[in-house]
């Protein structure tokens, strides 16, 4: 503006120090394979509501944002193709997103289907089928299992998957697309819901199989590596 004569001075200097720099929020997460196995076994032993148990079991398999998971609807699940299609208005970045569903994820959904499919939400509120599960439900369940706020959070399943998948050789493009992180190119973002989908399908199934091995204590880190 100064260079083009629209202003005669830079007014932003007066704001220096007045606006705080935004800080990235840290979410506690478990990334040690042995401890992940312990967490998965603890989840299997959860004795609360079935909907909460299924949310806990599905969270590490899909590693969606907690808000996306708890507001998931049955109409978004394609049982034939095995994928969860999240509409743009539900996504943080405002772009529709596809989550390939592993065999294990489909098993969880089929178990819950007879219980909640008469309503809109996969994980409805215990108070009303018209509302989704509370945003605190998964975290409260983790606390009940003995995991404190500094140990693990619902959001931490995303960091868990990202860390291990990168270590095991899956491409950053596939991982970042599956995490639905921001696409810097706004034109590309409008078309990338299916980007890297074949690789993402393989990755999500391999991840679910690896989690099964961690749960049973038989996993080797190289077992998920990309050849």
N, C-alpha and C positions, 0 to 999 in steps of 0.2 A: 504493500500500500504506500509506503514511503517512497519507494523507487518510482512508482507511477504517479506521484503527486496527489494521491488521495488522502494522505496524512503527512503532517510535517514532523512527526516524531513517533517513536515506538511506545505505545501505551502499556505494553505488557510488562515493562520493567517494574512498574509500581506493584505488580501482583507477585513479584518474586518472594517466595517464602510464605505467601498467604495460602496457597493451595498445596495440599499434601499429595505426594506421589502415591498413587494406588499401589497397594501391596498384594501380591498373589497369595491367596489363602492356602495354607498347608493342611492337607487332610491326612491323618494318620493311616498308615497302610502296612501290611505285612508282605514282605517280598522274599523272605527266606523260605525255600521249598519245604523244609521240614516243618516249620511253623505253619505254613499254609496247610499242610496235611493235617496238623493238629486242629486248625480252625475248621476245616471241612468236616472232620469227625465230630467236632463239638456241635456244628450246625445240624448234623444228622441226628444228634441226640436232643435237639430242641423239643420241648414238650408243650409249647404254647399253641396259639391258634394255627390251624393248617395253612391259612393264607399267609401268615407271617413266615412259617417254615418254608413254604414254597418260594416266597420272595427271597429269603436267605439263600436257598439252594440255587435260584435262578441268577441272582446278582453276580456271582463270579463267572458264570457261564456266558453272560451277555455283556458284562461290564458297561452297561449304559449308565447315564447319570441317574441318581436316585429319583429325581422328579419325573424323569421319563419312564422309569420302571414302575413307580407306584401309580402313575396315571395311564398305564398301558390298558388298551381296550381289546376285547375279544375280536372286534371287527378288524383290528389291525394285524391279526395273526392269519397267515395263509398256511393251513395245515398241509396242503398239497405240495407246495414248493418248499415248505420249511423255512419260512422267513417272517420277520416282524417288520412291517412297514410303518414307520412313525411319520405322521404328517408334519409339514414344515412348521405349523403354528405351535407345535409342542416342543420343537427343538430350540436349543439356546441360540444357535446361529441362524435360525429361520430357514433352514434348508431341509427338505424331506430326507429321511435316512432309512437305510435298509440294514437290518440285523439278521444275518444268516443264523439259523437255529440248528444247533447240533442235535444229535439223537438224544443226548442227555437232557437238553433244554426242552425238547418236544415231550419227553417223558414227564417232566415236571408239569408242563402245561396240560397234558392229557389227564394227569392225576387230579388237577384242580378244576378242570373243565366241568365235571358234573356238579361241583359245589357252587361255583360262582357264575357260570355262563348264562344264567337267566337274567343277569344284570349287565350293565355296560362295562364295568371295570373288571379286569382280571384279579386285581387285589383291592376289593372294596373295603370301605371303612367298616369297623365292627358295629358302628352306630347306625349306619344307613348305607344300603346298597347303591344309593344314588350318588354317593361321594367316594372318591378314591381313598386309599389307605393314608393315614396321617404321615407327614414327612418325618416324624420322629420314631415311627414304628420299628424300622430296621435297626436304627442305632440303639434304641431301647432294648431290642432283642439281643444285640451284640453285648450290651452291658450285662444283661441277664446271664449270658454265657460266660461272663467273667472278663470280657475285653473292655478296658477303659477307653476313655476318649483319646488317650495318647498311644493306644495300641492299634485300634482298628475302627474305621468308620464305613458307612455305606458307600461313600464316595471313594474310599480306599481300594475297592475292588478294581477300579480303573487303573490306578497306579500299579497295583499288583500285576495286572495283565500286561500293561505297557512295559514295565521293567523286564519281566521274564521273556516276553515275546521278542523284544529287541535283543536280549542276551542270546536267545536261541536261534537267531538268524533270519527271522521273518523281516520283510522289507518295511522300512519306515513308512512308505507310501500306504501300504495295506493297513498297518497298525494305526496310523494317524487318521486314515479314512474311516476305519472301524470305530475309533474313538470319537468321530464326528467333530474333530477340531476345526478351527476356523480355516477357511480357504481364502487366501489373500486376494485371489483373483475373483471378483464378484461375478463375472460372466461364467467362468468355469464352475463356480460354486453352484450355480443353478442347474448344472447338468451332472454333478458328480455323485449323486445318490447311489448309483450302481458302479461307480469307478472301482476298479480292482476287485470286483465282486467274485470272480472265480477263485482268485487267490484267498480272498477273505473267507469264502466258504471252507476251503481246505484248512485255513488257519484256525477257524472257530471250532471245527471238529477235532483237529489235532490238539487244540487247547483243552477242550473238554475231556479228551482221552487222557491227557497229561494230568489233569486235575484228579481223575479217577485213580491214577497211579500214585499221586501224592497222598490221596486219601488212604490207600491201602499200604503205603509205605514201600512200594516197589519201583518208584520212578527213578530214572537216571536222567540227568539234565540234558544229555545229548539226544534223548528219545524224541524230543520235539523239534530238534534242529532241522532246518531245511537242507535237503541234500544238494 
